[in-house]
C-alpha cells in the first residue's frame, strides 16, 4: 500500500516535503515518525475516532505533518481559511464541534483575538508559543514513536464561507476504518494526471484550500515529493520548478497574469521542461491569458471543473482547449447538463444553469454545452447585474480589463442594492499602487471605451491594494459590495 508509512519503510531518506523558501526537507522517515507521535498526542488529549480538530495554520511543512497525524488518529481535521474574520472562524468552530485548535505562531495575533467556541478544550501552537497555548512540537516530542494500535483513516472537512450565510462544512470522503484507505482524488485526479512515486508536486496556493491540501495529501499517499511555499511568489515558483524538476503543479488562474508580467529575461532564466501537468481550476481563466501560458509553457496546461461534493467533473487538456477555446472540457465523472429555470435540460448552445445529472447546481454557474459535449462556463447567476440594457455578467468585462498593463487584478459587480440602480462598479488592484490615481482611472476608462463592443461600461472605478478572493480564486463580490455601497473605501485615493 502506498500510504506514507509504507514509503518510509522502503525509502526512508526520500524527500516527502520540501520548504520552498528555506529548502528544509522532511524525509518520509521524518513524516512517518512525526505523524505517529502526533497521532498519539491527539489521542492523549482525549480525542477518539471521528472527533474534530481545527487548524489555523499558515503554509509550512508542519501543516501537512499535522494533517497526517490526524489522518492516522482517525480524526476529522478542519483547515480554517486565514482570510476569514474572527467571527467567521468562531462560527466554524462552533458549528463543527472542534475540540482542539492548532494555530501557527506567525498568526498568533488572530488566535489571541479569536472568540473561541466553548467546545474547544485544547490549544496548541506550532512554530512558537503564546500564553494560553501549548507547544505542538514539545508536546509531540514527549510521545512514543510506535503507531497507534487502532490507526484509522481520518479526512479533512472544508467550510465554505460562500457568498451569503450560512456556512457549509463538507467532507470530501467518509472516515475509513482502514488507515491505508486511499484519500480523496487518489482514484480520480491522481489516475487522470498520472501522480506516482516519481511525482514532484508544487502548489503555491494556501494549504487550507481544498484543492491544494487534497492534492498534497494524495501526492504524499502515492509516495511523491511535495513542495510547500509560504505564499505565491511568481519568480520563486519558476525557480522551484527548475531546481526540483517539478513534474506536476496546481495553480489558480489569478496567478497566471502575475507570472506573465515577469520581465522576459526572468521568464527565460528558468528551465521549466520537467513539467508534465500544470493543473488549474476554480475561477475562469481568460482566453487570452491561457493562450499566453500555453505559448510559454507548452501544452502542459490542463483544466478541470467539478462539483464540490464529487458528483461530477470535466477535464480539458491544452490540445483540446486550443480547438475549443474557453471550454472547461467534457465530463469524465458523471454527466453534465445545462438546465433552464424549471430544471429542464436545454439543447446545445443555449445558456442556462450548470449541473451534474442527479446533483444540485454546482455553484449557480451559468454556461452552455456545445454540439460535441464541451462545457463552457460563462459566469455565476448570482453575479448578474440588472441594468437598463438587461442582465450583465461581469466576467467578460473583467477579462478585458485584465489585459491592461497597469491592472494586476480586477472585480466588477453591481450596486443595485444601494439605491443606485443597476450601476456597475469596477475595483482595480493596480500593478503599482502609485498608479491608484484619478488620472489612471480616467486612462483606463478611455482605454476600455475604445475596446468595448457590446459590453456595458462601468459607471464607477476605484482602487484596492488587494482584492479579497475565495479559496478557488473567485472574488468575494459580496464583501466588495458591502464595502463600496456606502462609497469609496478608505484606501481609495479618490475618497
Buried (B, 14 or more C-beta within 10 A) or exposed (E): EBBBBBBBEEBEEBBBBBBBBEEEBBBBBBBBBBBBBBBBBBBEBEBEBEBBBBBBBBBBBBBBBBBBBBBBBBBBBBBBBBBBEBEBBBBBBBBBBBBBBBBBBBBBEBBEEBEBBEEBEBBBBBBBBEEEBBBBBEBBEEBEEEBBEEBBBBBBBBBBBBBEEEBEBEEBBEBBEEBEBBBBBBEBBBEBBBBBBEBBBBBBBBBBBBBBBBBBBBBBBBBBBBBBBBEBBBBBBBBBBBBBBBBBBBBBBBBBBBBBEBEEEBBEEBEBEBBBBBBBBBBBBBEBBBBBBBEBBEEBBBBBBBBBBBBBBBBBBBEBBEEBEBBBBBBBBBEBBBBEEEEEEBEEEEBBBBBBEEBEBBBBBBBBBEEEBBBBBBBBBBBBBEBEEEEBBBBBBBBBBBEBEBBBBBBBBBBBEBEEEBBBBBBBBBBEBEBBBEEBBEBBBEBBEEEEEEBBEBBBBBBBEEBBBBBBBBBBBBBBBEBBBEEBBEEBBEE
